[in-house]
Amino acid sequence: MAMQLRRRTILITGGTSGIGRELGRQLLDLGNTVIVTGRDQERLEQAARDLPGVHTLLSDVSDPSAVAALYDEVVELFPNLDTIINNAGIMRNLKLDQERSLADVTREIEIGLNGPIHMVQQFLPFLKRRKQSLIINVSSGLAFVPFPAAPVYSAAKAGLHAYTRCLRAQLESTGVTVVELVPPGTETPLFRGEFAKEMKGEKGMDPKVLVRRAIEGIEAGKTEIRPGPSNILKIASRLAPNFMFRQMIRLSQLRPGVA
């Protein structure tokens, strides 16, 4: 169903940098009330300076008690909330044969998969009472073809893709629209952070272009938005999955035979 992203009240998790901050910027420009969350108070304060009019709240989506507290605060301060964008995530370059604590190795899952599930579970009863409410889950093209240099991140995004499809099916007869935004590699701190060696010579999508296409897609009624290379990854995952995965192995700069 086509949906105007104007005059809405929108909560964005992980909204202090990258895709989240650009979503905040463009949605504010369209006349929406925008609330962004993050785990770092300094970054939240910087986001408030960069995006005049944005509201900021400290919260950690990986912590169920923090999500419950966020819900209480948001519905009291913003009773017209009708949209949540589950954008928070981290992406790490992990060598699985190196020693790492059990709690640490699953951080991408705790934030990037469990986080959206926590948010939806907490906010869904409220959103079901609103007219034309909207849930947007931000996954990744790596949900279709995993990147061996980021194994747990790839797993989290594949899980989020599956969860989002199931959520959409279960909510089909309600007034809640479920959209998946599937970014390709995007020029953000996350894209460059731990992957400078692997991404050398690779060009990511401009966040401004990504968000503009996302908004256009949502307003056109699309429920799975796959800009540029993300669409190629989905098609290739069906037509030539082994070939595409071998390309990802090469990009990961793994030794031949290691996957």
N, C-alpha and C positions, 0 to 999 in steps of 0.2 A: 504494500500500500504506500503510495506517495505521501510524503510527510514534510511539511515545511519546518526548517530549522530556524525559526524566527519566533521571538517572544516566548521562548521556552525557558525553563529553569533546569540547568544542566550541571551535573556533578561529574568531574573528570578526575579519576585517580591517576597518580603519577603525572601531575600536570605542571611540574616545575621546569621541565626541560624537554628538548626534542619534539616528538610528535605531539605529546600532551600539551606542551606550551603553545605550539602552533594551532592546535585545535582550539585552545582557549582564546587565542588572539582572533582567529577568524570568526568564531562563534560570538564573541563579544561584538565584533564589527557588524554582525547581523542583528543586533539588538536583543540578544539573549542575556539572561542572568546566569553567570558562570561561577561555579565554585570549584576550586582545584585542591586536591590533597597531595601530601607528600610526607616523607619521613624525616626531612631535614628542615628545621625552622629557618635557617639562613637562606636556603633556596626558596622557601615559601615567601620570605620577605623580599627576595630579589624578584620573584615572579610578580608580586604585588606592585613593585616599582616599574617593571617592564610592561605590565598589562593594567593600566588604570581602569578601575571599576571591578576587577576580579576580586572574588572572595577566597580566602585561603584558610584551610583547616589542616592541622597536624594529625596524621593518621597513618597506620601501617596495615595494609590489607591482608598481610600474612598472619595477623593476630586477631582471632575471632572476637576477643573482648574489645579490641580497639574498633573493630567494625561495628559492633553493637553500640559502643559509645558514639561513634560517628553518626550512626542512624538517628539516635536520640537528639543529637545536636542539630543535624540537618533538618529533620522534619519539624523541629520547633522553630528554627530560624528561617526556613525556606519551605513553608507548607505547600507551595505550588510546584515543588519538584516533580518533574515528569520525565526526566532523561538521566540515565547514568551511562558513563563511558568508562569501561574497564580497560584502562590503558597501562597501568603500572606494570613494570617488568624490569628484569635485569638479564643481561646476556654475558656469559663468561666463557673464556677459552679454557676448557678443562681437559687435562690429560688424565684419562680414567685409570691409568696404571700407576699414578702417583698417589702417595698417601694423603688422605683427606678425611676429616671427621664425617660421620654419618649425617649429622645435623647440617653441616656446611654443604655437602654435595647436592642436597636437594633444594637449595635456596631458590633456584629458578622456578621450581615447582610450587614452593610455598607462596611465592609472590605472583608468578605469572599464570598459574592454574588454580591453586587453592584460593588465591585472592579473589578472582572474579566469581568463583563459586560461592565464597563467603558473602560477597557483596550482593549477588543476585538473591541468595537465600534470605538475607536480611531485609532487603528493600522490596522484594517482589510483592508481598501482600499490600504494601502501600501503593506501589505503582499500578497494581490491578484495579485500584479504586480511582485512578486518574484517567482522564480521557486521552486517548491516543498517546499513551506512554511508550517509551523507547529505551531499549537496552542495546548498547553497542559494545561488542567485545573486540578488542584489537589483538589479532593473532599475528601471523607472519607467513610469508611464502614458504618458510621452512617447515610449516605444518604439512606441506605436500611432499617436499624432498628434504630430508634432514641434512644438516651441515655437520660433518664429523668433528670439526673443531669446537662446536658448541652443542655437545650431545644432549645435555639435560635441558637446555633452552629449547632445542628442537623437539624433544619429547613433550615438554610443557605446552608448546604451541600446537603440536598435533593433538594433544589431549583437549586443549581449549577449542580447537576446531570441531572435534567430535561432540564435545559437551554443548557447544553453541547450536549445532544442528539438532541435537535432541531437545534442547530447550525451546527452539523455534517450533518444533513439531508439537511439543506438549502445550505450548501457549497459542497455538494457531486459532483457537476459538475464543480467545480472550481479546482484550483491547490493547495488549502489549505486543509491540513489534520488536523482533530480535534481528539485529544486523551484525554481520561479521565484517570488519575491516581487515584486509589481509595485505599489509604493507610489504613491498619488496625491500631490498637493502636501501636504507634512507640515510641521508647525510645528517646524522645525529651523533652526539657523544657516544651513545651505545654502539653505533655501527663502527666507529673508529677506535674506541677505547682500547680493548684488549686484542684487536684484530688488525693492527697497523701492518703487520707483515703479510697476513693473508689477503688483506684488501688493497695492498699496494697495486696501483694501476686500475682498480675497480672504481667505478663512479656510481654513487648512490643517487636515489631520487631526491630532489629538493623537497623538504618538508612542506613548503608552501604549495607545491604542485600536488603532493599527496593529499593534503587536507582539502584542497579545493576539489579534487576528484572525489574524495569521500563525501563531501557535502552534496555535490552534484548527484552522486549515485544514490544517496539516501533520499534526496528530494525527488528523484526519478522513480523511487519505489524498489530499488535493488536491495536484496537482503544479504548478498555476498559480494563485496566490492574488492576486486583484485586488480589494482592498477599495474600496468606495464609488465615487468618481469614476473610478478606474482601469478598473472594469468598464464604466462608461458610455463611456469613451474607446475601449475595444476594440470595443464594439458600434457606436459612431458611426463608427469608422474603416472599418467594413464597409458600413454602411447609408447614411451621408452624409459621405464623406471630405472632399469639397470644402467643405461647410458647416462642418464641425468645424475644418478648417484655417484657414478665414477667421476663425473665432472666436479662434483662437490668434494670428493676425496682429494682430487688434484688441487682444488682451491684451498683445501685445508692444509696442504703441503705435508701430507702424511707420506711415509715411505710406501713404495709399491707393496701391495698385499696387506696393508694395515688399514682397517676400517673400524 
